[in-house]
Amino acid sequence: LQDEKARRLLWQAAHFVPYYQQQIQSLGLEPDDFHASSDLSHLPILQKSTVQAQTSSFRSALYLDPAMAEVIHTSGTSGKALDIAVSVDYLKLEKAFLWLQRTWCQLKVGDPTAYFTGHPIVPISRQRPPFWVLDSAENRQFFSLQHMSRDNLKAYADRLARFAPLLIVGYPTAISIIASYLCDASITSVRPRGIFTASETLLPHQRKVMEQAFGCKVMDLYGQSEYCGMIMQCEQGNYHVQDHYGVIEILDPHGSPAKPGEMGEIICTGLNNMAMPFIRYRTDDTAIPKPGHCPCGRGGALVERITGRIEDI
């Protein structure tokens, strides 16, 4: 399936994406030269600075109609914000991938979910609760990160206990703050089935306090706003590369595959967003590959740990 998706990606990129049309021609290649995902190595690594400088040349001619694609603005947490065109059909698939991991904890769409993410929820000037907003359509309670001061954490804990989420999603920093408060206050009434972290590197002390506070496993997720690759952590603690989402290479400083236990740079090729494909994209993130198979029985190459952003290191 990954090879089939890679062939489709290269064929569409070579015919309809100006940047890759020019690049593939300049290398003396043809779309038919790509038979498997391993053939992506014929192309050079793509830098974020190149995408920034030539953003429009990465947009597929098949998806110029605004009704066919949405433009997503990345956060720029690495100092390099981007505008990413995403096909409308792919946005649905992206949500399905997120729920694939959540079903590993027997969760389903509509279960009460608490979100601790960076979206603006209430006016920053607000001094008193509520610091949260309910999305009744999907039964999601969004909590403001901007108001998580020491004085307000009791209100957050009270609301969280009343809402009784079966699932908690968000940034490790934010969830670990409320988790620390719950531990300090000896509050044990919030008992979700799973905690799903993303967007930041999950640190060991954060995982420990969250699992202590909520009495369940933390299952981390690695992805990017560029939709190039996804690595999901299971209940056994192993990270599984999602091969039907993207091609992930973990490379050492010489450009060779990193050995098990060796930290390498994550290079990703997204296989599903045809509106603005990124091929062999330098994520500026690092990870450590792991050999073997996971006892959970799920497939995908294993990753021992997501070690963070190169700039942070």
N, C-alpha and C positions, 0 to 999 in steps of 0.2 A: 504493500500500500504506500509506503514511504517513497519507494522508487517511482511508482506511478504518479504520485503527486509531484515529485521532483521533475519528472519529464514534462508534466503539464505546466508547471511553473516556468521552466526554462523556455518552453515553446512560446508561451504568452509573453514573457519578458522580452524575448528576442524579436517578436513581431509588433508589440504594442507599447513597450516602455522605452522612451527615447534614450535614457541613460544606458540601458542594457543593449539596445539595438546597436549603439555606437561601440560599446565595449566589446561585445561579442564579435562584431565585424573587425575591429582593430586587432583582435587576437587571432584572426584567421580561423575562427570557429563557425560552426553551423549548429542550428538547434538540434539536428539529428545526431550531433556528437555526444549528446547527453542521454545516457541510457539508465543511469542509476544515481542515487543520491551521492555516491562516492565520486561521481564525475564533476560535482560542484567544485572540487579542488582545482579544476582548470581555470577558475576565475580567482582574481585577487581578493583579498580581504577589503571590505568596505568600511570606510571611516565615517564617524558621525559628522565630522566637519565637511565631508563631501556632500552628504545629504543636506546639511544646512545650506551650503552654498548653491546647490542645484536642486532644491526641493521639487520644483515643478517637473523636472525631467524624470522623476521617479514615478509620476502619476501615469497609470495606464490609460491609453486612449479609449479603452472600452468603458471606463468609469468616470468620464468627465461630467456626465449629467449629475447635478446635485442630488437628484432623487435616488441615485444608485449608490452613493457613498457619502459618509459623514466625515468631517474633518475633526480629529481628536487632537487636542493640544496636550503634549506631554508636560510633566511637572517641571522638568529642568533641574531636578535635584542634583544632577551631575554637572550642572552649569551649562548644559547644552539642550535647551528646550527645542522641540520640534513640532511641526504640524503634520499629522499622519492621516492620510486618506484611508478610510476603512469601508469596505463594501458592506451594504446593509445586511446582506445574507450572512456575511461572516460575523457580524456582531452577535447574531443569534447563536452561531456555532461557538463563539468565545464563551458565552454564558453557559452553554452545554458543557464545555470543558471544565469550567469552575464547579459546576454541579456534579460532574463525574467524581471529583475528589470528595465532595461532601457526602455523596452516597456511601462512601466507605465507612461513614459513621451512622448509617441508616437514617440519614436526614433526607427530607424532601422539600420541594418548593412550597412555601407557605408556612413552614415551621417558624415560630417566632425567632427572629434573628436580630442581634445587637451589632451595630456597625460603629467602629471607632476608626474612621478614615478622615481624610483631609478636606472633605467638602465643607464649604461654609453652610452652617445649619441655622444659626440665629445671629442677630446683629452683634458685632464684636463689643458694642458698648453695654450690652445687657449685664446687669449686676446680680440679678436674682433668677432662680429657676423659673421656667424650664430652660435647660440648655440642650434640649433634644427635640426631635420631630419624628412623628410616626408616619411611615408610609403604609397606609392600611391596605393598599392594593397587594403588596407582597408580605405584609405583616413584619415590616422591618423598622426597628427603632434606631435612628441615626443620632449619635451623641457628638456634641461639639468638642473638638480637641482644643480649641482656642480658650475654653473656659475651665479647663481642668486644673484649677488652682487648688492649693491645700484646703482653703476655706470651703470650696464647692464640692469636694469629693464625697462628703456625706450624702449630699443630694443625689449625686450620680449613683452611689451605692443603693440608696433607697429606691430610686427609679428602676435600676437594674433588677433588684429583687422583686419588685412588683410586676415587671414585665416578664420575668422568668424565661429568658431566652433558651432555646435548645441549641443554639449555635451563636458563637461570637466570632466576628470577622474584623480584621483591621490591622493597623500598624503595631508591631511588637512594642514599641516605646509606649504608646497610649494604653494598650491593654495591660502591660506590666505595671503601669502607674495605678490603675484601678485595682489590679490584683494585689499589689503591695498594701493598698489601703484596706482591702477586705481581710487580708491576713492580720494586719496590725489591729483591726477592730474585731477580730475573731468572728467575722460574718461568714457563715458556711451555707447560706440558703440559696446561693446562685449556683446551680448545677446543670450546666449545658452538657450536651453529648460530645461536643467537639469545639476546639478553638482553631481557627484557620488564620494564620498570619501571612502577610505579604508586604511588598513594597520596600521593606527595609531588611537588612541582614538580621536574622534572629540570633541573639546572643544567648549563651548557656544560662546565665543568671536570670534572664527574662523568661526562658522556658520553665525553669525551676519554680519561680514564684507564681507563674500562671497556672501550672499544673497543681501546685499546692492550694491556691486560692479556689480553683474551680473544680478540682477533683476529676479532671479528664485529660486526655492527651492533647498536646499542641501539634498540629499538622501543618507544616510550613509549605508555602508555595512560592516557586521562583518563576517570574515572567517579566515581561517588559511592555511598556506602552507601545513599542514598535511591533508587538505581536510576532516575535521571531522564534521564540522557544519557550517551552514550559517544562518545569521539573516539579513533580508533586511528591510530598512526603506522605508515607503511609503510617499506619498505627504501629508498625514495627520500628519506626524511626529512620527507615531507608528512604532516600530520594530516588524517584523513578523518572527517567527521561521519557517524555511523551513523544514517541517517534512519529505519530500521525499528526502531531501539531507542528513540529519543525525538526530540522536537522541541527543537532548540537554537537559542536566540536570543542573539546577542551584541550588547548594547545600549550606546549611549553614555550619558553622564550625563543626557541629555534624554529617554531612553527610545526613541530611534530606532536603527535598525540601525547598528552601527559600520561605518565605511568600511574598505576594505582598508588594512592597515598601521596602523590605529588600534586601540588597546586598548579593549576593552569588557567589560562584565559578562556572565557566562554565566547565562542564564535557561533552565531546562529543564522539559520536560513528559515524564514517562515514559509509554510507550505499552503496556507489557506486564504490569506488576504491578497486577492489578485488585483485589487485597486491600487496598491502601492507596495510591491514586493521588495523585500530586503534580502539579498543573497550574500552569505558569508559576512554578516554584519558584526563588527566589533562592538560588543556590549559594554566594555570596560568593567565587566564583572569577572570574578574568579570562582573556581570550584575545585574540589578534589574528587577524581573518579574513584570508584570502588569496584573490585572484581566480584564475580559470583552472582548468585540469585537470591532473591528475598524470600524468606519463609512465608510471606503473605500470599505468594503464588502469582502475583501480578507481574507483567512483563516490563520491558524497558531496561536499558542500561542503568546501572546504579551509580549514584553519586554519594560519596561519604558526607560531604558538607558543602554548603554554599558559603564561601569565605568572605565575600563582600566586594565592594567597588575598589578598583585599582587606585583611584584617587584617594580613597580613605586610607588604604594600606600605605 
